Amino acid sequence: MMPIQKKLILTETKLFLREPAAVFFVVVLPAALLLVLGASIPGFRDADPSLGGERVIDTQLPGMMVLLSIVTLALSSLPSTLVAYREKGVLRRMSTTPIRPTALLVAQIAISAVVAVLSTALTLTLGHLVLGVPVPRQLAAFAGVLVLGAVAMFSIGLWLAAVAPNTRVVQGAGAVVMFPLLFLGGMWLPRDLMPSALRVVSDFTPTGAFGQVLRDTMAGHAPGLPHLAVLAGWALIAGIAAARMFRWE
């Protein structure tokens, strides 16, 4: 990695850490919700026939907390930061220096990826130590689907940053998109309990596919190829759209 890129990543990391709200919602909140819900609702620690005999805290709840962290990063933190930089002219001014605007984009994506990994590790580690949540039984597959799902969600976030004219619009649009996607991912109603028609819709959303492969790999099952294809499709389509439509000024 070039020295300039390293310095830029370090600087952007410091700026991210100076935003307590961002750190809380992305890193702390998912782990805290897992511990609070898992400890306070006894039914979550009992085998649930509607979930194939699994406990909610084994796969459903941890998977949803990982999903929450990455979706919040992708649809709130990442696009808001990039649009704010464009709105303030930071990207335009960088184009006149040896540091290209793309370096800032790379730095933001790298920081988001690292934060996603740290948040996931914190959530699963605390869940295992405090609540006895099993370590993902398909660890390599879990890591793979985590990367693919994060790429898909970050691509959607970059597309939002590409089309939003200002920070107010991107923040509002991010919220409008985020909450329905979290619902379809199984955040409030597990996918196993969804009506068949709603579950079909969920299967074709990035969060529905992402949430399912997270649960599958945590339970020791191979991720379903249709869900992997959905994630890859969203990553490809949103990534191409973001690259073609992204404006530096």
GIFEN-V203056 format. One record per residue. N is the residue number from 1. SS is DSSP state (H for helix, E for strand, - for the rest). PHI is phi as a letter, one per 40 degrees, with the letter a starting at -180 (none if undefined). PSI is psi as a letter, one per 20 degrees, with the letter a starting at -180 (NA if undefined). Layout:
N|SS|PHI|PSI  N|SS|PHI|PSI
This chain:
1|-|none|p  2|-|c|q  3|H|d|h  4|H|c|g  5|H|c|g  6|H|c|g  7|H|c|h  8|H|c|g  9|H|c|g  10|H|c|g  11|H|c|g  12|H|c|h  13|H|c|g  14|H|c|g  15|H|c|h  16|H|c|g  17|H|c|i  18|-|c|i  19|-|b|n  20|H|d|h  21|H|c|g  22|H|c|g  23|H|c|g  24|H|c|g  25|H|c|h  26|H|c|h  27|H|b|g  28|H|c|g  29|H|d|g  30|H|d|g  31|H|c|g  32|H|c|g  33|H|c|g  34|H|d|g  35|H|c|g  36|H|c|g  37|H|c|g  38|H|c|h  39|H|c|h  40|H|c|i  41|-|b|o  42|H|d|h  43|H|c|h  44|H|c|i  45|H|c|j  46|-|b|q  47|E|c|p  48|E|b|o  49|H|d|h  50|H|c|i  51|H|b|k  52|-|g|k  53|-|g|i  54|E|c|q  55|E|c|q  56|H|d|h  57|H|c|i  58|H|c|g  59|H|b|g  60|H|c|g  61|H|c|g  62|H|c|g  63|H|c|h  64|H|c|h  65|H|c|h  66|H|c|g  67|H|c|g  68|H|d|g  69|H|c|g  70|H|c|h  71|H|c|h  72|H|c|g  73|H|d|g  74|H|c|h  75|H|b|i  76|H|b|f  77|H|c|g  78|H|c|g  79|H|c|h  80|H|c|g  81|H|c|g  82|H|c|g  83|H|c|h  84|H|c|g  85|H|c|g  86|H|c|g  87|H|c|h  88|-|c|i  89|-|g|j  90|H|c|g  91|H|c|h  92|H|c|g  93|H|c|h  94|H|c|h  95|-|c|i  96|-|c|j  97|-|b|r  98|-|c|i  99|-|c|o  100|-|c|q  101|H|d|h  102|H|c|h  103|H|c|h  104|H|c|h  105|H|c|g  106|H|c|g  107|H|c|g  108|H|c|g  109|H|c|g  110|H|c|g  111|H|c|g  112|H|c|g  113|H|c|g  114|H|c|g  115|H|c|h  116|H|c|g  117|H|c|g  118|H|c|g  119|H|c|g  120|H|c|g  121|H|c|g  122|H|c|g  123|H|c|g  124|H|c|h  125|H|c|g  126|H|c|h  127|H|c|h  128|H|c|g  129|H|c|h  130|H|c|g  131|H|b|i  132|-|g|k  133|-|c|p  134|-|c|q  135|-|c|q  136|-|d|p  137|-|c|h  138|-|b|m  139|H|c|g  140|H|c|g  141|H|c|h  142|H|c|g  143|H|c|h  144|H|c|g  145|H|c|h  146|H|c|g  147|H|c|g  148|H|c|g  149|H|c|h  150|H|c|g  151|H|c|g  152|H|c|g  153|H|c|g  154|H|c|h  155|H|c|h  156|H|c|g  157|H|c|h  158|H|c|h  159|H|c|g  160|H|c|g  161|H|c|h  162|H|c|h  163|H|c|i  164|-|c|p  165|-|c|h  166|-|a|r  167|H|c|h  168|H|c|g  169|H|c|g  170|H|c|h  171|H|c|g  172|H|c|g  173|H|c|h  174|H|c|g  175|H|c|g  176|H|c|h  177|H|c|h  178|H|c|g  179|H|c|g  180|H|c|h  181|H|c|h  182|H|c|g  183|H|c|g  184|H|c|h  185|-|c|i  186|-|h|j  187|-|c|g  188|-|b|h  189|-|b|o  190|-|d|q  191|H|d|h  192|H|c|h  193|H|c|i  194|-|c|q  195|-|d|q  196|H|d|g  197|H|c|g  198|H|c|h  199|H|c|h  200|H|c|g  201|H|d|g  202|H|d|h  203|H|d|h  204|-|c|j  205|-|c|q  206|H|c|h  207|H|c|h  208|H|c|g  209|H|c|g  210|H|c|g  211|H|c|h  212|H|c|g  213|H|c|h  214|H|c|g  215|H|c|g  216|H|d|g  217|H|c|h  218|H|c|h  219|-|c|i  220|-|g|j  221|-|c|q  222|-|c|p  223|-|c|q  224|-|c|p  225|H|c|h  226|H|d|h  227|H|c|h  228|H|c|h  229|H|c|h  230|H|c|g  231|H|c|g  232|H|c|h  233|H|c|g  234|H|c|g  235|H|c|g  236|H|c|g  237|H|c|g  238|H|c|h  239|H|c|g  240|H|c|g  241|H|c|g  242|H|c|g  243|H|c|h  244|H|c|h  245|H|b|i  246|-|c|p  247|-|b|p  248|-|c|i  249|-|b|NA
